[in-house]
């Protein structure tokens, strides 16, 4: 039991108002279902717990972007350097394959003339290495040499036998090699191109001395 502070009437312990004078028995406000919960002082002042998480998220995003840009830069540098080496290798290989074919043709023609006094049929061919005519002795020797070295691609051969009575005609002999029919560096023998630019200036099938 408790007493009303105003009139002194005896009341139940759980009574909120005096049933005699009607006075309110407590000074604490009663929170109803519709009354909003108290907002923590830290939230009112803007000092929220989410703020450190947001800063951490921004830092993580910055690190991710930095890593992405670093990787992209390394890839671009690698591609630039590797592209230069790749172009150099392509030009070197093209010249080597043209020289290989030229030397095979030259050796065959010379040996036939020196050993047997035979003038071999000339070879005038442009196309895939796999289709070089084997019915021609020079062509057969060239195709065999390239296939033994596992060389494919495209080749242009203008080659005829040597004749001591007309030796100057041998100066017209040449070979060109290219990995593709067009759009690739061209190797040539003799007068091999010494740069990619000069190689790309060559017309496949047309001999260009002075490179």
C-alpha positions as a LaTeX table, in Angstrom:
\begin{tabular}{lrrr}
\hline
Residue & $x$ (\AA) & $y$ (\AA) & $z$ (\AA) \\
\hline
Unk1 & 0.00 & 0.00 & 0.00 \\
Unk2 & 1.02 & 3.61 & $-0.54$ \\
Unk3 & $-0.44$ & 7.00 & 0.40 \\
Unk4 & $-1.41$ & 9.86 & $-1.87$ \\
Unk5 & 1.05 & 12.72 & $-1.44$ \\
Unk6 & $-1.76$ & 15.26 & $-1.84$ \\
Unk7 & $-4.64$ & 14.01 & 0.29 \\
Unk8 & $-3.03$ & 11.12 & 2.23 \\
Unk9 & $-5.53$ & 8.52 & 1.05 \\
Unk10 & $-4.40$ & 4.88 & 1.12 \\
Unk11 & $-3.95$ & 3.46 & $-2.39$ \\
Unk12 & $-2.81$ & 0.23 & $-4.10$ \\
Unk13 & 0.91 & $-0.02$ & $-4.90$ \\
Unk14 & 0.24 & $-0.12$ & $-8.66$ \\
Unk15 & $-2.14$ & 2.84 & $-8.70$ \\
Unk16 & $-1.14$ & 5.70 & $-11.00$ \\
Unk17 & $-3.75$ & 8.22 & $-9.85$ \\
Unk18 & $-5.45$ & 8.88 & $-6.49$ \\
Unk19 & $-9.07$ & 7.65 & $-6.58$ \\
Unk20 & $-10.00$ & 10.28 & $-3.98$ \\
Unk21 & $-8.47$ & 13.55 & $-5.28$ \\
Unk22 & $-7.34$ & 12.41 & $-8.71$ \\
Unk23 & $-3.71$ & 13.48 & $-8.21$ \\
Unk24 & $-1.03$ & 11.79 & $-10.35$ \\
Unk25 & 1.03 & 9.50 & $-8.16$ \\
Unk26 & 4.27 & 9.57 & $-10.25$ \\
Unk27 & 6.35 & 12.34 & $-11.83$ \\
Unk28 & 7.88 & 10.03 & $-14.53$ \\
Unk29 & 6.14 & 10.21 & $-17.91$ \\
Unk30 & 4.54 & 6.97 & $-19.08$ \\
Unk31 & 5.82 & 5.88 & $-22.49$ \\
Unk32 & 3.02 & 4.82 & $-24.77$ \\
Unk33 & 3.13 & 2.59 & $-27.84$ \\
Unk34 & 3.00 & 5.64 & $-30.13$ \\
Unk35 & 5.78 & 7.55 & $-28.43$ \\
Unk36 & 9.11 & 7.32 & $-30.29$ \\
Unk37 & 12.07 & 5.79 & $-28.52$ \\
Unk38 & 14.68 & 8.15 & $-27.18$ \\
Unk39 & 17.46 & 8.93 & $-29.64$ \\
Unk40 & 20.95 & 8.33 & $-28.27$ \\
Unk41 & 22.93 & 11.50 & $-27.72$ \\
Unk42 & 25.75 & 10.19 & $-29.90$ \\
Unk43 & 23.40 & 9.91 & $-32.88$ \\
Unk44 & 21.97 & 13.42 & $-32.27$ \\
Unk45 & 25.48 & 14.84 & $-32.37$ \\
Unk46 & 26.38 & 12.96 & $-35.57$ \\
Unk47 & 29.03 & 10.81 & $-33.89$ \\
Unk48 & 27.70 & 7.58 & $-35.38$ \\
Unk49 & 29.31 & 4.18 & $-35.37$ \\
Unk50 & 28.87 & 3.97 & $-39.15$ \\
Unk51 & 31.33 & 6.81 & $-39.78$ \\
Unk52 & 34.54 & 4.77 & $-39.19$ \\
Unk53 & 33.13 & 1.98 & $-41.39$ \\
Unk54 & 32.53 & 4.48 & $-44.22$ \\
Unk55 & 36.08 & 5.77 & $-43.99$ \\
Unk56 & 37.38 & 2.21 & $-44.02$ \\
Unk57 & 35.28 & 1.45 & $-47.11$ \\
Unk58 & 36.72 & 4.48 & $-48.94$ \\
Unk59 & 40.25 & 3.39 & $-48.12$ \\
Unk60 & 39.56 & $-0.10$ & $-49.41$ \\
Unk61 & 38.12 & 1.29 & $-52.67$ \\
Unk62 & 41.21 & 3.46 & $-53.14$ \\
Unk63 & 43.52 & 0.47 & $-52.63$ \\
Unk64 & 41.52 & $-1.65$ & $-55.11$ \\
Unk65 & 41.65 & 1.10 & $-57.76$ \\
Unk66 & 45.38 & 1.58 & $-57.17$ \\
Unk67 & 46.01 & $-2.15$ & $-57.67$ \\
Unk68 & 43.90 & $-2.16$ & $-60.85$ \\
Unk69 & 45.83 & 0.78 & $-62.33$ \\
Unk70 & 49.15 & $-0.81$ & $-61.38$ \\
Unk71 & 48.22 & $-4.07$ & $-63.09$ \\
Unk72 & 46.99 & $-2.22$ & $-66.19$ \\
Unk73 & 50.26 & $-0.29$ & $-66.36$ \\
Unk74 & 52.33 & $-3.47$ & $-66.10$ \\
Unk75 & 50.27 & $-5.14$ & $-68.83$ \\
Unk76 & 50.70 & $-2.17$ & $-71.16$ \\
Unk77 & 54.47 & $-2.07$ & $-70.52$ \\
Unk78 & 54.78 & $-5.81$ & $-71.07$ \\
Unk79 & 52.76 & $-5.61$ & $-74.29$ \\
Unk80 & 54.90 & $-2.74$ & $-75.59$ \\
Unk81 & 58.18 & $-4.47$ & $-74.86$ \\
Unk82 & 57.02 & $-7.92$ & $-75.90$ \\
Unk83 & 55.50 & $-6.48$ & $-79.08$ \\
Unk84 & 58.87 & $-5.07$ & $-80.07$ \\
Unk85 & 60.64 & $-8.36$ & $-79.44$ \\
Unk86 & 57.87 & $-10.24$ & $-81.21$ \\
Unk87 & 58.21 & $-8.00$ & $-84.29$ \\
Unk88 & 61.98 & $-8.46$ & $-84.26$ \\
Unk89 & 61.59 & $-12.22$ & $-83.98$ \\
Unk90 & 59.06 & $-12.28$ & $-86.82$ \\
Unk91 & 61.39 & $-10.34$ & $-89.12$ \\
Unk92 & 64.38 & $-12.48$ & $-88.18$ \\
Unk93 & 62.43 & $-15.70$ & $-88.80$ \\
Unk94 & 61.04 & $-14.46$ & $-92.11$ \\
Unk95 & 64.52 & $-13.59$ & $-93.37$ \\
Unk96 & 65.91 & $-16.91$ & $-92.11$ \\
Unk97 & 63.20 & $-18.93$ & $-93.88$ \\
Unk98 & 63.69 & $-17.01$ & $-97.13$ \\
Unk99 & 67.43 & $-17.64$ & $-96.88$ \\
Unk100 & 66.85 & $-21.31$ & $-96.13$ \\
Unk101 & 64.72 & $-21.71$ & $-99.25$ \\
Unk102 & 67.16 & $-19.70$ & $-101.38$ \\
Unk103 & 70.15 & $-21.78$ & $-100.29$ \\
Unk104 & 68.27 & $-25.03$ & $-100.95$ \\
Unk105 & 67.39 & $-23.84$ & $-104.47$ \\
Unk106 & 70.89 & $-22.52$ & $-105.11$ \\
Unk107 & 72.62 & $-25.71$ & $-103.95$ \\
Unk108 & 70.34 & $-27.89$ & $-106.05$ \\
Unk109 & 70.81 & $-25.80$ & $-109.19$ \\
Unk110 & 74.57 & $-25.51$ & $-108.77$ \\
Unk111 & 75.13 & $-29.21$ & $-108.04$ \\
Unk112 & 73.04 & $-30.24$ & $-111.02$ \\
Unk113 & 75.09 & $-28.04$ & $-113.34$ \\
Unk114 & 78.49 & $-28.75$ & $-111.81$ \\
Unk115 & 78.02 & $-32.52$ & $-111.37$ \\
Unk116 & 75.98 & $-33.34$ & $-114.45$ \\
Unk117 & 76.10 & $-30.26$ & $-116.64$ \\
Unk118 & 72.33 & $-30.21$ & $-116.33$ \\
Unk119 & 70.24 & $-27.05$ & $-116.47$ \\
Unk120 & 67.23 & $-27.57$ & $-114.26$ \\
Unk121 & 63.83 & $-26.23$ & $-115.17$ \\
Unk122 & 63.30 & $-22.78$ & $-113.64$ \\
Unk123 & 60.88 & $-22.38$ & $-110.77$ \\
Unk124 & 58.41 & $-19.52$ & $-110.71$ \\
Unk125 & 56.01 & $-20.06$ & $-107.83$ \\
Unk126 & 54.01 & $-17.96$ & $-105.36$ \\
Unk127 & 51.74 & $-19.59$ & $-102.78$ \\
Unk128 & 51.66 & $-21.81$ & $-99.70$ \\
Unk129 & 54.80 & $-23.74$ & $-98.85$ \\
Unk130 & 52.71 & $-26.92$ & $-98.77$ \\
Unk131 & 51.79 & $-26.49$ & $-102.46$ \\
Unk132 & 55.28 & $-26.00$ & $-103.88$ \\
Unk133 & 55.40 & $-28.24$ & $-106.99$ \\
Unk134 & 57.56 & $-31.29$ & $-106.31$ \\
Unk135 & 57.65 & $-32.11$ & $-110.01$ \\
Unk136 & 60.24 & $-29.33$ & $-110.27$ \\
Unk137 & 63.67 & $-30.35$ & $-108.91$ \\
Unk138 & 64.32 & $-26.93$ & $-107.38$ \\
Unk139 & 60.82 & $-26.81$ & $-105.90$ \\
Unk140 & 61.19 & $-30.29$ & $-104.44$ \\
Unk141 & 64.47 & $-29.33$ & $-102.75$ \\
Unk142 & 63.01 & $-26.10$ & $-101.33$ \\
Unk143 & 59.85 & $-27.78$ & $-100.04$ \\
Unk144 & 61.84 & $-30.59$ & $-98.45$ \\
Unk145 & 64.16 & $-28.14$ & $-96.67$ \\
Unk146 & 61.30 & $-26.05$ & $-95.29$ \\
Unk147 & 59.14 & $-28.98$ & $-94.22$ \\
Unk148 & 62.12 & $-30.60$ & $-92.51$ \\
Unk149 & 62.46 & $-27.40$ & $-90.47$ \\
Unk150 & 58.69 & $-27.41$ & $-89.86$ \\
Unk151 & 58.20 & $-24.14$ & $-91.75$ \\
Unk152 & 54.85 & $-23.34$ & $-93.29$ \\
Unk153 & 53.54 & $-19.99$ & $-94.46$ \\
Unk154 & 53.73 & $-18.51$ & $-97.95$ \\
Unk155 & 56.64 & $-18.32$ & $-100.32$ \\
Unk156 & 57.56 & $-16.65$ & $-103.58$ \\
Unk157 & 60.37 & $-18.24$ & $-105.61$ \\
Unk158 & 61.85 & $-16.92$ & $-108.82$ \\
Unk159 & 64.76 & $-19.23$ & $-109.55$ \\
Unk160 & 66.47 & $-20.66$ & $-112.62$ \\
Unk161 & 69.58 & $-22.71$ & $-113.24$ \\
Unk162 & 73.05 & $-21.34$ & $-113.65$ \\
Unk163 & 74.70 & $-21.24$ & $-117.02$ \\
Unk164 & 78.33 & $-20.24$ & $-117.40$ \\
Unk165 & 77.47 & $-18.71$ & $-120.72$ \\
Unk166 & 74.85 & $-16.49$ & $-119.14$ \\
Unk167 & 75.80 & $-16.23$ & $-115.48$ \\
Unk168 & 74.27 & $-12.78$ & $-114.98$ \\
Unk169 & 70.80 & $-14.29$ & $-115.20$ \\
Unk170 & 71.38 & $-15.82$ & $-111.77$ \\
Unk171 & 71.22 & $-12.33$ & $-110.28$ \\
Unk172 & 67.47 & $-12.38$ & $-110.90$ \\
Unk173 & 67.00 & $-15.32$ & $-108.52$ \\
Unk174 & 65.27 & $-14.48$ & $-105.25$ \\
Unk175 & 63.01 & $-15.91$ & $-102.56$ \\
Unk176 & 60.49 & $-14.20$ & $-100.29$ \\
Unk177 & 58.73 & $-15.73$ & $-97.29$ \\
Unk178 & 55.76 & $-14.54$ & $-95.25$ \\
Unk179 & 53.78 & $-16.09$ & $-92.41$ \\
Unk180 & 50.53 & $-14.99$ & $-94.05$ \\
Unk181 & 49.45 & $-14.16$ & $-97.56$ \\
Unk182 & 49.13 & $-10.51$ & $-96.56$ \\
Unk183 & 49.51 & $-8.35$ & $-93.48$ \\
Unk184 & 52.74 & $-9.92$ & $-92.24$ \\
Unk185 & 56.43 & $-9.04$ & $-92.33$ \\
Unk186 & 58.21 & $-10.35$ & $-95.41$ \\
Unk187 & 61.63 & $-11.95$ & $-95.42$ \\
Unk188 & 63.73 & $-11.84$ & $-98.56$ \\
Unk189 & 66.94 & $-13.35$ & $-99.87$ \\
Unk190 & 69.12 & $-11.83$ & $-101.13$ \\
Unk191 & 68.82 & $-8.25$ & $-99.80$ \\
Unk192 & 66.94 & $-9.09$ & $-96.62$ \\
Unk193 & 65.01 & $-6.17$ & $-95.08$ \\
Unk194 & 66.59 & $-5.00$ & $-91.82$ \\
Unk195 & 63.55 & $-3.37$ & $-90.24$ \\
Unk196 & 59.83 & $-3.99$ & $-89.92$ \\
Unk197 & 59.05 & $-0.81$ & $-91.87$ \\
Unk198 & 61.20 & $-1.91$ & $-94.80$ \\
Unk199 & 59.70 & $-5.38$ & $-94.65$ \\
Unk200 & 56.17 & $-4.00$ & $-94.81$ \\
Unk201 & 57.17 & $-1.89$ & $-97.81$ \\
Unk202 & 57.97 & $-5.03$ & $-99.77$ \\
Unk203 & 55.44 & $-6.28$ & $-102.25$ \\
Unk204 & 55.11 & $-10.02$ & $-101.91$ \\
Unk205 & 56.05 & $-11.52$ & $-105.25$ \\
Unk206 & 58.09 & $-8.54$ & $-106.44$ \\
Unk207 & 61.81 & $-8.50$ & $-105.77$ \\
Unk208 & 63.09 & $-5.32$ & $-104.13$ \\
Unk209 & 66.90 & $-5.09$ & $-104.00$ \\
Unk210 & 68.64 & $-2.70$ & $-101.65$ \\
Unk211 & 66.82 & $-3.59$ & $-98.45$ \\
\hline
\end{tabular}
